Amino acid sequence: MRYDRTVHLDTDFATAVSRTREALAAQGFGVLTEIDVTATLKAKLDHDMEDYVILGACNPSLAHRALETHRSVGLLLPCNVVVRRSGDRTVVQVLDPNTMVALTEIDALRPVAEEATRRLDAALASLTRPRTDH
């Protein structure tokens, strides 16, 4: 089972992170957490790795609907979005919301997962379109 939705961008890391935040916001997602994996591994293990950030994205309405369906689904929230360097490109990956249904086997979560998928796919698609505001 594939559990990610991914786009590859020909842009620098900082720009990709900023544009990803904007794209998520345009689809009703706020970023609740940000984990700088690169800095954490350097500080804790003295390990060097490529730029890598995990954004914890949440759409309050969708989260509420999912939690009303089953409280334990909070274990799968917020939706993790990874922005990382891969060679000379930046990769943006989103956990496929349908994973929530597959892991829990709770069919009542399917409409929430489908809407989250539509919104996250729209956010990812917007990242691949040329910008007209510069």
C-alpha positions as CSV (number, residue, x, y, z in Angstrom):
1,M,0.0,0.0,0.0
2,R,1.3,3.4,-0.9
3,Y,0.9,5.8,2.0
4,D,2.2,9.1,0.5
5,R,1.3,11.7,-2.0
6,T,4.4,13.4,-3.4
7,V,5.5,16.2,-5.7
8,H,9.0,17.2,-6.7
9,L,9.9,20.9,-7.0
10,D,12.7,22.7,-8.8
11,T,13.1,25.3,-6.0
12,D,15.2,25.8,-3.0
13,F,14.3,24.4,0.4
14,A,13.3,27.6,2.2
15,T,11.0,28.6,-0.7
16,A,9.5,25.2,-0.8
17,V,8.7,25.3,3.0
18,S,7.2,28.7,2.7
19,R,5.1,27.8,-0.4
20,T,4.0,24.6,1.3
21,R,2.7,26.5,4.3
22,E,0.8,28.9,2.0
23,A,-0.6,26.0,-0.1
24,L,-1.8,24.3,3.0
25,A,-3.4,27.5,4.4
26,A,-5.2,28.0,1.1
27,Q,-6.9,24.6,1.7
28,G,-7.8,25.3,5.3
29,F,-4.9,23.7,7.0
30,G,-2.9,25.3,9.7
31,V,0.6,24.1,10.7
32,L,0.5,23.2,14.4
33,T,4.0,21.8,14.7
34,E,7.2,22.0,12.8
35,I,10.1,19.6,13.4
36,D,13.4,20.5,12.0
37,V,14.8,17.0,11.7
38,T,18.1,18.2,10.3
39,A,18.8,20.5,13.2
40,T,17.5,17.9,15.8
41,L,19.8,15.1,14.5
42,K,22.7,17.5,14.4
43,A,22.1,18.7,17.9
44,K,21.4,15.3,19.5
45,L,23.5,12.9,17.4
46,D,26.0,15.2,15.6
47,H,24.6,13.7,12.4
48,D,24.6,15.7,9.2
49,M,21.7,15.2,6.7
50,E,19.9,17.0,4.0
51,D,17.3,19.7,4.8
52,Y,14.3,17.9,6.2
53,V,11.3,19.4,8.0
54,I,8.1,17.7,9.2
55,L,5.0,20.0,9.3
56,G,2.1,18.9,11.4
57,A,-0.9,20.2,9.4
58,C,-4.5,20.3,10.7
59,N,-7.8,21.3,9.2
60,P,-9.9,21.9,12.3
61,S,-13.2,21.0,10.6
62,L,-11.8,17.7,9.2
63,A,-10.1,16.9,12.5
64,H,-13.3,17.5,14.4
65,R,-15.3,15.3,12.1
66,A,-12.7,12.5,12.4
67,L,-12.6,12.7,16.2
68,E,-16.3,12.7,16.4
69,T,-16.3,9.5,14.4
70,H,-13.7,7.8,16.6
71,R,-11.6,9.4,19.4
72,S,-8.6,7.2,18.9
73,V,-8.1,8.6,15.4
74,G,-6.2,11.4,17.1
75,L,-3.3,9.1,17.0
76,L,-3.1,9.7,13.3
77,L,-3.5,13.5,13.6
78,P,-2.2,16.0,12.6
79,C,-1.4,15.1,9.0
80,N,2.3,15.0,8.5
81,V,3.8,16.9,5.6
82,V,7.5,16.4,4.8
83,V,9.6,18.9,3.0
84,R,13.1,17.6,2.2
85,R,16.0,18.1,-0.2
86,S,16.7,15.3,-2.6
87,G,19.7,16.0,-4.8
88,D,19.0,19.3,-6.6
89,R,15.3,19.2,-6.0
90,T,12.9,19.6,-3.1
91,V,10.4,16.9,-2.3
92,V,7.0,17.6,-0.6
93,Q,5.2,14.6,0.7
94,V,1.9,14.3,2.5
95,L,0.6,11.3,4.4
96,D,-2.2,9.9,2.3
97,P,-5.4,10.5,4.4
98,N,-6.8,7.2,3.2
99,T,-4.2,5.5,5.4
100,M,-6.4,6.6,8.3
101,V,-9.2,4.4,6.9
102,A,-6.9,1.5,6.0
103,L,-5.2,1.4,9.4
104,T,-8.3,1.8,11.5
105,E,-10.8,-0.1,9.3
106,I,-13.4,2.4,10.3
107,D,-15.5,3.1,7.1
108,A,-17.2,6.1,8.7
109,L,-13.9,7.9,8.4
110,R,-13.9,7.5,4.6
111,P,-15.7,10.8,3.8
112,V,-13.3,12.7,6.0
113,A,-10.3,11.0,4.3
114,E,-11.7,11.7,0.9
115,E,-12.2,15.4,1.6
116,A,-8.8,15.7,3.2
117,T,-7.3,14.0,0.1
118,R,-9.0,16.4,-2.2
119,R,-7.7,19.4,-0.2
120,L,-4.2,18.1,0.2
121,D,-4.0,17.1,-3.5
122,A,-5.1,20.7,-4.4
123,A,-2.3,22.0,-2.1
124,L,0.3,19.8,-3.7
125,A,-0.9,20.6,-7.2
126,S,-0.6,24.4,-6.5
127,L,3.0,23.9,-5.7
128,T,3.8,22.6,-9.2
129,R,2.1,25.5,-11.0
130,P,4.2,28.5,-11.9
131,R,3.8,31.5,-9.6
132,T,2.4,34.6,-11.0
133,D,3.0,36.9,-8.0
134,H,6.7,37.7,-8.5
